[in-house]
């Protein structure tokens, strides 16, 4: 079965950086498109960014220029590098994978708190 496990969240000061990881097992990693989403307390889950199976990326306007998505196919891992963090980036961050047959799989999330 497909499993996604996020890690790397924590408490960081405004202006700081974190790198989230999403380790994937149970599938052919390179054929999937991978997404990062986030959900702040009391708000709906929102899309953060995408890395397509052919490696192109795109991002929400709110994070463009600050966040970068990458992948390591050999390690079956997707990354979200977050720089210049702001208090409004505080949220649970989730990884999602979309298979070629359109099936989707989610991780359980990792909490990022940006506060002084």
Secondary structure, 3 states (H helix, E strand, C coil): CCEEEEECCEEECCCCCEEEEEEEECCCHHHCEEEEEEECCCCCCEEEEEECCCCCEEECCCCCCCEEEEEEHHHCEEEEEECCCCHHHCEEEEEEEECCCCCEEECCCEEEEECC
